[in-house]
Amino acid sequence: MLRPWKTILNIELGSHKAVFQQIADGIIGEIRKGRLKPGMSLPGSRILAADIGVNRKTVVLAYEELIAEGWLETAYKKGTFVSEKLPKQKERRRQRNEESISSVKNFSFTAFGSGMPASVSAEVPLIVFNDGLPDVKLAPLDELARAYKRIFQQKARWRMLGYANERGEERLRTAISTMLRMDRGVSFDINQICVTRGSQMALYLSAQILIKPGDIVVVETPGFRPAFEAFEHAGAKLIPVEVDEQGICIPELEELCRNKTVKAVYVTPHHQFPTTVSMKADRRLRLLELANKYGFAIIEDDYDHDYHFGMRSLLPLASYDNAQNVIYISSLSKLIAPAVRVGYVAGPERFIDALAALRMTIDRQGDPVMENAVAELMEEGTVNKHAKRALGVYRERRASMSKHLDKYLKEKADYHLPEGGLAFWLKFKTPVDTAALSESLLKHGVQVISTERFSFNGKALNALRLGYADLDEEELERGIQIIASLIP
C-alpha cells in the first residue's frame, strides 16, 4: 500500500532542542500546512525512525507527546492518525510560531470581489431564480460528447495537441462567421473574429485593448456589473446613462458627447441587462450616428441573441451599414451550456489582431478539441435544432412565469412581458430592500440576486431580475408564491 504521507522533517542532531521535540514540532507544522489532514494515518514508529535515522524510542516519545496534546490519536491494531478534532489555536507551539513570523512584511495586492450571491450548500433544496441562465438539462450533451470523441479518433488528431491559433480554431471561426451572416445579418470574415473562453473574457480583452487610463466609457444603468469592473480595471472613467423602456437614453448620451470626449459606449441592445427591454430602432440608428460623428466605439454585448419570442429577432447593431465602429461580443455558452466556455469578439481586423496578441500573454489559446467539436455541431445543424427546441420550452416557461406573477404578485409588482431573454424584470410598487429580501428568501428555500448590484451607484432599484429558464412549473409557482408572501 502506498504511504499516505512523504516524510519531510528537518532534524538537527546537534541542536539544543531534543530530537523527539523536533519531530513533534515538525509534525505539528505539517498539520498546520495542510499536508497532514485530520484522519490521515502516520507511518509506524519503526518506519518513521528508519526514515529520519533515529532510535525508534525517540519517535515513540514524540508520538506520545502529540497524543497527549491532542494532535494525534491511536486506534487499536490500526495505527496512529491525525486527530479529527485538533487542539485550539492558542496552544503554546502555535503562539511561538506566530511570534516568529510576526515580523514578516507581506506583499500587497488588488482585491476583487465576485459580487455574486454566496454559495449555498448543495444539500439545501433551493428554488434558484438566477440572472437568466439556460436549462443545462436541455443541452445537446450526447451530441457534443460524440463529436468530441470523433475528434480524438481522427488520424490527424495529433495536430490539435500542439499550439493552435490564438484566435481560435479556423473551423469554428468559419462556423461562427457563417452563423452571423445567415442568422444575424452580420458580415465578419474569420480574420475579424477571435474565439475566447466566454463573453466575459472577450469583454475584458476588448477593454484592455481599447481603453487607456482616464478614458471615458459610457455604461447603461442599471447594467452589468462585471462590465463596469472590466472597464474600471482598464483605467476607464465610467459615466452612467439611464435606461428606460426603449433602451439607453440617447439625448443624455448626445449631451455628454457635446461636452466630453467619449471613448466607448457599452450597451446590451437586444435584451438590456438587467431590465430585459429591447432598444428601439430609432435609438439604434441615432446611437450609430453619434458613434460615427464623435468617433467612439460601441461595444455591443449580444449575450442571448438566440432567445427572442417575437415574430423575428432584432438584428444586432453590428448588422447596420454604418456600423464601422461596433465591436460585437457574443457567446455560445448560453446556447449550449454555461460550462462550454466558447465566446467570441468580432470587429475591425486590426483591432482583432491586437486583441489576439494580448490574449496570448494571458491564455495562449483556447481548447482546440472542444472548439472543433462545437464547430461540428454547428456545421451539422445540431446547434440550430437545439436552439429551436429550447426556445419552445422557454416560451412555455415564460408563459407560466407570467401567469404566476399575475396570480401572486399583481397587486405588489409590475412587469412587462419580455420580448426575449431568459429573465423577467419585476418592479415593486412599494420600496423593497432586495438585499434583505434575498436573505429572508434563502431561509424559505428560494434564492434570488440582490439587484442593488446592477445599479451603477448602488442606489435601490426596487426591483428583481428573475431568471426562469431552468425552473419547472411547480418550482416557478412555489418560488413566486414565497416571494409574494415576504413582500409587504
N, C-alpha and C positions, 0 to 999 in steps of 0.2 A: 504494500500500500504506500502511496506517495506521502511524504511528510507534509503536514499542513502548514508548516512554518519553517522557513530557512533561517537558521540561527545567525544573527549578526549582533554579537556582543563584543564590545571593546574592553578587554580585561588587561589591567596593568599590574603585573605581579609585584613590582617594586613600590606600588602606591601605598600611602599611609592608610588608605581605606581598605578594610578587609575584603578579600576576594568574594566571599559569599554576599557581602553588601553590594559590591559592584554588579554581581549577577542579578540581585534583586532589583537594584535601581535600573539596570538595563532592560529587564522585562517590563517594569512599570513604564519605561519610556516607549517601548514597543506598543504597549496597550494604548498609551495616550496618542501615539501617531496613527493608530488605527490599523496597524499591521496585525496586531493580535486583537481579535474581536471577542466579545462575550460568547462563551460556549465553545470557543476553539480549543482543541487539545494541544498540550505541550509535549515535547519529547520526554521520554522517561529519564530519570535522573542519571542512569548509567550512560544513555546515548548522549545527553547534553554534556556530561562530564568529558566524554571522549571527544566531542566536537570542539570544546574550548580548551582541552588539555589540562583539566584539574581533577582533583580527587572527587570521587562520587559523593563523599560525605559533605563536601563544600556545597554541591548543588542541592543536596537534601536540606542543608541548613537554610539556603536561600528560599527554597520552596516552602519550608515550614514557616518562615517569617512572612512570606507573601500570603500564605493561607491564613495565618493569624490576623493579618491586617485586612483581609477580605478581598485581596486582588485575585487569588486563586482558590479553587475548591477541588476536592477529590471525590471520585466515585469508586466504590469498591469494585476491584478487579477490572476497572475500565481505564483509570489513569488520572492525570491532573489536567484541569481545564481552567480557562479564564472565567472568573465569576460572572454570572448573569447580572448580578447587581454589584456594581463597582463601588469602592469607597467614595465618600463625599469629597468635593474638590478641596476642602480645607485641610486635607491630610498633609502631614508635615513635609513629605518629599515634594509635594506639589508646590507648597509655599517656597521651598528652597529653589526649585527650578524656575518659578515665576520671578524670583528675585534676581536670578542670574540673567534673565532675558529682558528685564525691565528697562535696561539702558539702551536696547536696540532701537535705532531710529528707522521707522518703516517708510517705504516709498508712498507717494500719493498717487491717486488715480481719479478718473472721472466716473462718477457713479451714475448708472442709468436704472430706471425703474420700468417694468413692463407696462404698468398701468392697467393690467388685466385683472379680473377677479381672482382672488386667492383660490388655489386648487382645493378641491373638496375630495374627501376620501371616496374612492370608487365603491366602497361598501354602502355608502349612503344613497338610497334611491332618490334621484333628483329628476324633476322636470326642468330641462335646461332650455331657456329662451336665449340662444346665442345671438351674435350680431348679424346673422344671415348666412350660415354655412349650409351646404347641401347635405342630403342624407347619404352617408357613405354606403349604406346598405343597398343603394341603387346603383352604385358604381360598377362598371363592366370589369370587375376584377379577374374573372376567369379568362376573359379575352385578353386582358393585359398580361396575365401570367403566361398564357400560351405564346403570345407574341414575344415576351421576354425570353422564354425557353427557346423559341425558334432562332432568336438572335445568337444564342450561345451554340446552337447546333450548326451554324453556318461554317463552311470551310475556312472562310476568311475572318473568323471571329477574333483571331489574334490581333487584327488591325485595331480593334476597339480597346485593347488593353494597354495601349501606349498613350502618349499625349495626343489630344484631339484639338480641334479648332476652338479657340477661346470664345468664339461667337455662338458655339453650339453646333450640333451635327447638321451638315448641309441638308440632309434628308428631312429633318424636322423643320428647318427654316423654310425649305421649299413647301412643305405641307402647310405651314402657318401662312406663308405668302399667298398660297392658293386659297386657303380658307378666308383670309382677309379680303381678297379680291372678289370672291364669289358670294360670300355671305354678308360682308360689311361695306362693300364698295370702296375699300381702301387699297391703294396700289403702292406696295413696298416690295422691292426685289430683295433677294436673300442677303445682299450686302448691306441692306438698310435695317436688318433685324439682328438682334443679339438675344439669345436664349439665356435666361437666368434661373436661379433656384427660387422661383416665385416672384410675384409682382412687387413685393416689398424690397427685394434685392434690386430689382430694376429701378425702383423709385430712389433708393439710396444711391446707387451708382449715378443716376441721372443728376441728382442734386450735387454730388461731388464734382461732376464734370462741369455743370452749368454755373454753379454759384461760387462767388468769391466773397470773403468776409465783408459784411456791410451791405451786400446787395439786397434789394427789396424784393420779397416774394409775397404775392397776394394769395391768401388762402380763404376757403369758404369757412363760415362759422354759422351753425355748428358744423364740425368737419371731422376729418380722420386724423386722430391724434398722432399715430405713427408717422404720418406725412409731415406734420408740424415738426416732429423731433428730427426727422431726416434732414429737413431744410435748416433747422437750427444748428444741427451738428456740422453742416457745411459752412456755417457762419452767417446765414441769412438773417436779415431783419424782417420779421413777419408782420404783415398788416392784414387783419381780418376784414372781410366784406360779408355782410349778412346774406343769407339765403332766404328767399320767400317761396311761394307756391309755384313760381315759374323758374326757379333756379337762382344763380348768383345775381345780385343786383347790379346790372350793367351801368346805370347812371352814377352810382357810387364809385365804381371802378374807373369810369371815364374821368370823373373829377380828380381821382388820385393820379391818373396818368398826366393830367394837365400840370400838376404841381410837383410830382416826384418822378424820378427815373425808375420805372418798374422793370425788373429783370425777368420775372416769370410769374405766371398765374397758374395755380394748381386747381383743377376742377374735376368733379365726378359727374359729368353732364347726363349720362344715360339714366342712372338711378342715384341721385345725390346721396352721399353718405354723411349723416345717418337718416335724413328726412325722407328719403326714397323718391322725391319729386324729380321729374324729368325736365331738363332745361328746354324751354320753348324755342321754336325755330327762329323767331326774330332776335332773341338774345344770343343764340348761337352765331348768327350772321354778324351781329354787332361786335361780339367778342373777337371774331376773326378779323374784322375790320380794324379794331383797336390794336390787335397784335401786329398787324402789318403797318399801321400808321406809326406806332410808338416803338416798334422793334423789340417787343418782349416775347418770350417763349410761352406757349401754352402747354402745360403738362396735363395730358388727358388720361385719367385713370379710369379705364373701362373694365372694372373689376368683375362684373357679372353680366356681360352683354347677352349671353345666351338665354337668360331667363326674363322674357318680356311677354306679356299676356295680351297685348293689343293685336289688331289685325296684322300689323307689321312692326318690326322693331325699328326704333330710330337709328339712323346711321351715325357713326362717330363723327366728331369734328374733323378728324383726320381725313375723312372722305370728301370734304369740300374742295372745290377747285383752288380756292385761295388759302389753303391750309399749310402754306410753306413753313410756318413757324410752330407747327404742332409736333410735340413728342408724344407718341402713343404708347401706353403701357397697358398690358392685359395679362391674362393668366389662363392656363388650362387646369389649374389646381381646383378651382370651384366647379369646373365642368366634369372632371373625372373624380378626383378625391383630394382633399387638402394635403394628404401625405405625399401625393405625387407632386413634387416641387418643380413645376415647369411653368415659368412665367416668361415674358419677353418684353423688350422695348424696341420700338421702331421709330426711325426718324431720319434726318439727313445723313448721308453716308459718312461724311467727315465726323459728325457727332458720334455715330456708332463706332467708328474707328477708335476715337479717343476713349469711349466708354469701354470697349473691349480691351484696350490696353490697360486701363485701370483695373478691370475685372481680374486680369492676370496677376496683379500684385496681391490680391486677397483670396482668389479662388481660381486656380489655373484653368479649370474647365468644369463643365457640369458632369452629368452621368451619361456617357455615350450610349450605354446599353439601354437605359430607360428611355433616353431621347429617341433612339431608333425604334423601340417598342411602341412608344406613343405615336411616332410618325406612321408606323404600320397601321395602327388603329384608325388614324385619320385618313390614310390612303384607301383603306377598305370600306370606309363609311361607318365604321363601328361607333366612333365618337359622335357623329351626326345622329345616328339612330338612338344612341343613349340620350342625347340631349332632348330629342323629341319625346321619348318615353318619359324621361324625368320631368319635362315641362308639363306633361299631362297630369302626373302625380301631384306636382306642386300647385297646379291650377286648382285641383280639388282641395288641397290643404289650405290654400289661400281662401277659398270659399268657406271652409269650415272655420277658419280663424275669424273671418268677418262675421259669420253667424254667431259665434260665441261672444265676440266683442259687443255685438248688438244686444245680446241677451243679458250679459252680466255687467257691462261697463258703459252702456249707452248714456246713463244719467251722470256718469262721473268723468267721461273722457270723450274726446273727438278724434277721428282719424279719417283719412282719405284712402280709399281702396287703392293700393299701389299698382301702377301700370306694369311694374316689373320688379325684379329682385326677389329676395327670399326673406324679407322682413317687413314689419309694419312700424310706422311711427305714430305713437299714441300720445296725444296732448291732453293732460289732465285739466279739468275745468276749475279746480281749486289748487292752491300751492301744495306740492308734494316733494318732500326731500327724498330723492330716489336713492341716495346713499343709505339712509336709514331704512328705507323700504326694502332695499336689496338684502340688508342684514336680517330683517324680520322675515322676509320670504324664505331665506335659507333655512330658518328654523321650522318652516312649514313644508320643506321639501321642494321649493321652487328656486331656481337660480336665474337672475337677470343681471344685466350690466348697468351699473350706475351711470346715467347719461351726462352727468356734470363733466365727465372727462371729454365729451365731444365738444364742449364749449371752449372757445379759444381762451377766454379769460376766467374760466371756471365758474361763471355765474350759473345760477339754477336755470335749467331748461324746462322744468316742469313736464317732462316727457319721458317715454321709454321707447327704445328700439327693441322690438321683439321678433327674433328670428323664429320661423315656424316650420321650416322645410323638413327637419328630421323628427318631427313630433307627429304621432298618430292622432286620430280623432279623440280618443279618450284622454290622452295627455294634454291636448290642446284645451279641451273643455275644463278639465280639472285645474290646469295651470291658470287659466283666465279666471276661473271661479275663486281660486285662492287669492289672486292679485286683487280682485274686486272686494273680497272680504276684508282686506287690510287697508283699503282706501277709504278715508272718512267721507 
